[in-house]
Amino acid sequence: MAALKGLLKKGLGEMDFNAGGGLINWFPGHMAAATRAIRNRLKLADLVIEVRDARIPISSINSDLQSHLSSKRRVIALNKKDLANPNIMHKWVNYFETCKQDCIPINAHSKSSVTKLLELVELKLKEAILKEPTLLVMVVGVPNVGKSCLINSIHQIAQSRFPGKEKNKRAAVGPLPGVTQDIAGFKV
C-alpha cells in the first residue's frame, strides 16, 4: 500500500485540499484572453447577443463581462430551449423582463427560432440601421452555449434572404467545449 501511495505521489504530485473551503477557480487561459479581447472590442459593437444555456441561464453567465455588457444594447438568447423545462422557461423570460433586459428563448438549430431572434435584433437596431447600413453585432457567451451554431444559423438565413452572394466562412462547431478558442468575425 505504501508503494502505491508513493507511486501516486510521484505521478500526480503533492495534492493538498484547501481546508478552509476557499474558492476554486477554473478559468482556462484562452477564456481569460478572449474576455480581455471582448472588452476591448465591445466599444465597436452596435449590439451584443449574449448566448446563455436555457437550462441554467444564471450559471451560464460570464460574470467578468456583465459590467461591460450592461452599458450596451443587448439581447439575451436563452439557447437550447428544446432541452430546458418548458414549465420554467416562461418564468426566466419574465425574470429578465423585470430586470429590463431583452430575452428570448431560442433553439439555434431551428430556423424559425433564430428568425425571431433576428427580428428582435433588427427592432433594437432600427434607428441605427437607418443611419449606418453596416453594423457590428457581437455574439458572446461561455463555452458550449451554442454561439457558433447560432452564427451558422444566421448565415443560413442570410443566404436564403440574399441568394447569389458569395459563400461566407462558417464557425466551427463540436460537442465538446473549446472547438472555437479564438475571436472571429463573420460577415453576414
Residue pairs with C-beta under 8 A, 6 or more apart in sequence:
18 24
28 178
30 178
30 181
30 182
31 142
31 143
34 181
34 182
34 183
35 62
35 64
35 65
37 183
38 65
38 68
38 138
38 140
38 183
39 65
39 68
41 138
41 183
42 48
42 68
42 69
42 72
42 138
44 136
45 72
45 136
45 137
45 138
46 73
46 125
46 128
46 132
46 135
46 136
46 137
47 72
47 73
47 74
47 75
47 121
47 124
47 125
47 135
47 137
47 138
48 69
48 72
48 73
48 74
48 75
48 137
48 138
48 139
48 140
49 74
49 75
49 77
49 117
49 121
49 137
49 138
49 139
49 140
49 150
50 69
50 74
50 75
50 76
50 77
50 140
50 141
51 77
51 79
51 108
51 139
51 140
51 141
51 145
51 146
51 147
51 150
52 60
52 61
52 76
52 77
52 78
52 79
52 141
52 142
52 145
53 59
53 60
53 78
53 79
53 80
53 144
53 145
53 146
54 78
54 79
54 80
54 81
54 83
54 84
54 89
54 92
54 105
54 106
55 80
55 83
55 84
55 85
57 76
57 78
57 92
57 96
60 141
60 142
60 145
61 142
62 140
62 141
62 142
65 140
69 140
73 124
73 125
74 101
74 102
75 102
75 103
75 104
75 117
75 120
75 121
75 124
76 96
76 101
76 102
76 103
76 104
77 103
77 104
77 106
77 117
77 150
78 84
78 89
78 92
78 93
78 103
78 104
78 105
78 106
79 106
79 107
79 108
79 145
79 146
79 149
79 150
80 107
80 108
80 145
80 146
81 89
81 105
81 106
81 107
81 113
82 107
82 110
84 105
89 105
92 103
92 105
93 103
93 104
93 105
96 102
96 103
97 103
102 120
102 124
104 116
104 117
104 120
106 113
106 114
106 116
106 117
106 150
107 113
108 114
108 146
108 149
108 150
108 153
109 149
109 153
110 153
111 153
111 156
111 157
114 150
114 153
114 154
114 157
115 157
117 150
118 154
118 157
121 137
122 129
125 135
125 137
128 135
129 135
139 147
139 150
139 151
140 147
141 147
143 177
143 178
144 176
144 177
147 171
147 180
148 171
148 172
148 173
148 179
148 180
149 171
149 173
151 170
151 171
151 186
152 170
152 171
152 173
154 188
155 168
155 170
155 186
155 188
158 165
158 188
159 165
159 167
159 168
168 186
168 187
168 188
169 184
169 186
170 186
171 180
171 184
171 186
172 179
172 180
173 179
173 180
